[in-house]
Amino acid sequence: MKRLLHIIATPRGDDSRTLKVTAAFLEVFRKKYPSCYIDTLDLFAEKLPALTEKQVDGKYVLLSGKGLTGKLEKSWSEIAKTIERFISADGYLISTPMWNFSVPYPLKHYIDVILQPKYLFRYTENGAEGLVKGKKMVVITSRGGDYSQISPLRSYDFEEPYLRAVFGFIGITDINFINAQPMDALGPLVREDKIALAKEAAKIVANVF
């Protein structure tokens, strides 16, 4: 693997529980791929392209099967650069907490920017076809409560199903989730235990990534 795109969707920096688990993953990953370039995209620090009327108009042109020209092509340039940065990666790591049962708003913004026809997917006579195939993704999350399979809160987890659906739509189906949970609901002792367990899981996943 030559290039890993690390997408960070937490504003908490060193205080982030999510990034504590990510650090364990990256420690093993760097040993396995010492020459791999890790491209860090901090969604709270970098300015993403806006989705204004012109950009939306451009999207509808692309959906119609036509190419962009003139002002629409110019207004689309920053979006195209953002998409190219995503496509050029060999693998993906997303570090994101759960916010209000789903993803933080900058991650949703990023997905809305990159998920464009002709770039990440296309429509064929057999339906939609993802254009980003054969790549792996790891998603590391932290959640205040327990949303595991056996939890009564499981049905409130819209984070993992959403991310699996979005990236599966564009062709990335090899996605491994590492969920540190619960972080708040059962107190600090349980939190530290769950972070430790998530770190061990992250190391195992990094070894086979």
C-alpha positions as CSV (number, residue, x, y, z in Angstrom):
1,M,0.0,0.0,0.0
2,K,1.5,3.3,-1.1
3,R,-1.1,5.8,0.2
4,L,-3.6,5.8,3.0
5,L,-6.2,8.6,3.3
6,H,-6.9,9.2,7.0
7,I,-10.1,11.2,7.4
8,I,-10.5,12.8,10.8
9,A,-14.0,13.9,11.8
10,T,-13.4,14.9,15.5
11,P,-12.5,18.4,16.7
12,R,-11.0,17.2,20.0
13,G,-7.4,16.6,19.1
14,D,-5.4,14.9,21.8
15,D,-8.5,14.7,24.0
16,S,-10.3,12.6,21.4
17,R,-11.2,9.0,22.6
18,T,-11.5,8.1,18.9
19,L,-8.0,9.2,18.1
20,K,-6.6,7.3,21.0
21,V,-7.8,4.1,19.3
22,T,-6.6,5.3,15.9
23,A,-3.1,5.8,17.3
24,A,-3.0,2.1,18.2
25,F,-4.0,1.2,14.6
26,L,-1.5,3.6,13.0
27,E,1.3,2.3,15.2
28,V,1.0,-1.2,13.8
29,F,0.1,0.0,10.3
30,R,3.3,2.1,10.0
31,K,5.4,-0.9,11.0
32,K,3.7,-3.0,8.4
33,Y,3.8,-0.3,5.6
34,P,6.9,1.8,6.5
35,S,7.0,3.5,3.1
36,C,3.2,4.2,2.9
37,Y,2.3,7.9,2.8
38,I,-0.5,8.7,5.3
39,D,-2.5,11.6,3.9
40,T,-4.3,13.2,6.9
41,L,-7.5,15.1,6.1
42,D,-8.8,16.8,9.2
43,L,-12.3,17.9,8.3
44,F,-12.5,20.3,11.2
45,A,-9.3,22.1,10.1
46,E,-9.5,22.1,6.3
47,K,-12.0,24.1,4.3
48,L,-14.2,21.9,2.2
49,P,-15.7,23.2,-1.1
50,A,-19.2,24.7,-0.7
51,L,-22.2,23.1,-2.4
52,T,-23.8,26.3,-3.8
53,E,-26.3,26.7,-6.6
54,K,-23.6,26.5,-9.3
55,Q,-22.1,23.3,-7.9
56,V,-25.6,21.7,-7.6
57,D,-26.3,22.8,-11.2
58,G,-23.1,21.1,-12.2
59,K,-24.1,17.9,-10.5
60,Y,-27.4,17.8,-12.4
61,V,-25.5,18.2,-15.7
62,L,-23.3,15.3,-14.8
63,L,-26.3,13.2,-13.8
64,S,-27.7,13.9,-17.3
65,G,-24.7,12.3,-18.8
66,K,-23.1,15.5,-20.1
67,G,-19.8,17.1,-19.4
68,L,-19.2,20.4,-17.6
69,T,-18.1,23.5,-19.6
70,G,-17.5,27.2,-18.9
71,K,-18.5,28.6,-15.5
72,L,-19.9,25.3,-14.3
73,E,-16.5,23.6,-15.0
74,K,-14.7,26.3,-13.2
75,S,-17.0,26.2,-10.2
76,W,-16.5,22.5,-10.0
77,S,-12.7,22.6,-9.9
78,E,-12.3,22.5,-6.1
79,I,-14.8,19.6,-5.8
80,A,-12.9,17.7,-8.5
81,K,-9.6,18.2,-6.5
82,T,-11.3,16.9,-3.3
83,I,-12.6,13.9,-5.2
84,E,-9.2,13.2,-6.8
85,R,-7.6,13.3,-3.3
86,F,-10.0,10.6,-2.3
87,I,-9.8,8.4,-5.4
88,S,-5.9,8.5,-5.4
89,A,-5.7,6.7,-2.1
90,D,-5.1,2.9,-1.9
91,G,-6.9,2.6,1.4
92,Y,-9.0,4.6,3.8
93,L,-9.1,5.2,7.6
94,I,-11.9,7.2,9.1
95,S,-11.8,8.4,12.7
96,T,-15.2,9.7,13.8
97,P,-17.2,9.8,17.0
98,M,-20.9,9.3,16.9
99,W,-22.9,12.5,17.1
100,N,-26.7,12.3,17.6
101,F,-26.7,8.7,16.5
102,S,-24.9,9.4,13.2
103,V,-21.8,11.2,11.9
104,P,-20.5,14.7,12.7
105,Y,-21.6,17.3,10.2
106,P,-18.2,17.9,8.5
107,L,-18.1,14.2,7.6
108,K,-21.6,14.5,6.1
109,H,-20.4,17.6,4.2
110,Y,-17.3,15.7,2.9
111,I,-19.4,12.8,1.7
112,D,-21.8,15.2,0.0
113,V,-18.9,16.8,-1.8
114,I,-17.2,13.6,-3.1
115,L,-20.1,11.4,-3.9
116,Q,-20.6,12.6,-7.4
117,P,-21.6,10.9,-10.7
118,K,-18.9,10.0,-13.2
119,Y,-16.3,10.2,-10.4
120,L,-17.3,7.7,-7.7
121,F,-20.3,6.1,-9.4
122,R,-22.2,5.9,-12.7
123,Y,-25.6,4.8,-13.8
124,T,-25.8,1.9,-16.3
125,E,-28.7,0.0,-17.8
126,N,-28.4,-2.3,-14.9
127,G,-28.5,0.5,-12.3
128,A,-25.9,2.3,-10.3
129,E,-22.3,1.0,-10.4
130,G,-19.6,2.1,-7.9
131,L,-16.3,3.1,-9.4
132,V,-14.1,2.8,-6.4
133,K,-13.5,-1.0,-6.2
134,G,-10.9,-3.3,-4.7
135,K,-10.0,-0.9,-1.8
136,K,-10.3,-1.4,2.0
137,M,-11.6,0.9,4.6
138,V,-11.3,0.9,8.4
139,V,-13.7,3.1,10.5
140,I,-12.8,3.8,14.1
141,T,-15.6,5.3,16.2
142,S,-16.3,6.2,19.8
143,R,-19.8,6.3,21.2
144,G,-21.2,7.7,24.5
145,G,-23.6,4.8,24.9
146,D,-23.5,1.1,23.9
147,Y,-24.9,0.5,20.5
148,S,-23.6,-3.1,20.1
149,Q,-25.6,-6.0,18.7
150,I,-27.0,-7.0,22.2
151,S,-27.8,-3.4,23.3
152,P,-31.4,-2.1,23.4
153,L,-29.9,1.1,21.7
154,R,-28.8,-0.9,18.7
155,S,-31.6,0.5,16.5
156,Y,-30.4,4.0,17.2
157,D,-27.1,3.4,15.5
158,F,-27.4,5.2,12.2
159,E,-23.7,5.8,11.9
160,E,-22.4,2.4,10.9
161,P,-25.3,1.5,8.5
162,Y,-25.0,5.0,6.9
163,L,-21.3,4.7,6.3
164,R,-21.5,1.1,5.0
165,A,-24.3,2.2,2.6
166,V,-22.6,5.3,1.3
167,F,-19.2,3.7,0.7
168,G,-20.7,0.4,-0.4
169,F,-22.6,2.4,-3.1
170,I,-19.3,3.6,-4.6
171,G,-17.8,0.1,-4.5
172,I,-16.0,-0.1,-1.1
173,T,-17.5,-3.1,0.6
174,D,-14.4,-4.3,2.6
175,I,-15.1,-2.1,5.6
176,N,-14.0,-3.0,9.1
177,F,-15.6,-1.1,12.1
178,I,-13.9,-0.7,15.4
179,N,-16.4,0.9,17.9
180,A,-15.2,2.0,21.3
181,Q,-18.4,2.0,23.4
182,P,-19.8,3.0,25.8
183,M,-17.6,6.0,26.6
184,D,-19.9,7.9,29.0
185,A,-22.9,5.8,30.0
186,L,-21.2,3.5,32.5
187,G,-18.5,5.8,34.0
188,P,-14.7,6.3,33.6
189,L,-13.6,2.8,34.6
190,V,-15.7,1.2,31.9
191,R,-14.6,3.8,29.5
192,E,-10.9,3.1,29.9
193,D,-11.6,-0.7,29.7
194,K,-13.5,-0.2,26.5
195,I,-10.8,2.0,25.0
196,A,-8.2,-0.6,25.8
197,L,-10.3,-3.3,24.1
198,A,-10.8,-1.2,21.1
199,K,-7.0,-0.5,20.9
200,E,-6.3,-4.2,20.8
201,A,-8.9,-4.7,18.1
202,A,-7.4,-1.9,16.1
203,K,-4.0,-3.5,16.3
204,I,-5.4,-6.8,15.0
205,V,-7.2,-5.1,12.1
206,A,-4.0,-3.1,11.2
207,N,-2.1,-6.4,11.0
208,V,-4.4,-7.7,8.3
209,F,-5.2,-4.5,6.5
